Amino acid sequence: MKSAAVTVDHSGVLIRTWRALRAPSTPLWKKGIFVAALAYLVLPVDMVPDVVPIVGWLDDVGILAIAVSQLLKQRTDNGVQ
């Protein structure tokens, strides 16, 4: 029986995020939002405590996903990949 597992490679997103953070053309406030999202991920203060199963982790992932998408949107708007 064949496995139905799907693999997803997120290395491209990580590389583009790193490049966007290092690029001088990326606005400082967008870099700040990303750093704040990372801080929100690791700090114990949350909107939904992490002890609540599933939902407690989803708010962390959601905030980080929004920050990354905004950071990468800036790069795409400028025509830089």
N, C-alpha and C positions, 0 to 999 in steps of 0.2 A: 504494500500500500504506500502510495506516495504521500509525502508530507505537504500540507497546505500552508506551511509557514512562509511568511513574507518578510523579507529583510528590507530595511530602509536605511539608506546611507545619508547621514546628516552631516558628514564632514564638509560638504560644500557650504552649508549654512554657517558652520563654525568658522570656516576660512573667510567667508564674506563678512561675517560679523567682526572678526578680528581686523580685517582690512578697513572696514568702516570706522572702527574705533581709532585706528592709527592715521586715517586720512585727515589732512588739514581742512579739506572741504566740508567735512561733516560738522554741523553746528555743535557748539559746546553744550547747548541745552539738551540735544538728543543724546549725546554721550552721557550727560548727567542723569537722564532718565534711565538709561541702561544700567548705570552704576547703582542707582537707587533701587532698581528692580532686583539686581543681584543682592544688594543689602537686605531687601525685603525677604528674599529667598532664604538667607542664612540667619537672620535675626529671629529671636523667639517671639517677637510681637507680630501678630497676624490679624487680619480681619476675621478669618475663620481659623481657629486653633488647629494645629496639625494633629492633635489627638483625635479629632473627628475623622473617622475613616473616609477615605476617598475625597470627600468635599474639602477637607483641610489641606490636601495636597493640590487639588485642582486650582485653588485660588493662586497658589504660588506659581504653578506652571502657566496659568493664564496671564498673570502680570508679566512674567518673563517673556512669554510669546508675543504679547503686545509690544513690549519694549524692543525686542529683536525685529519685529516686522516694521516698526516705525524707523528704526535705525537703517534697515536695508531698503526701505522705501525711499529714503533720502538719497541713497546711492543710485537707485534706479532712476529717480527723477532727474538726476544730474547726468544721466547717460553713462555712468561708470558702473561696471559690474564687479 
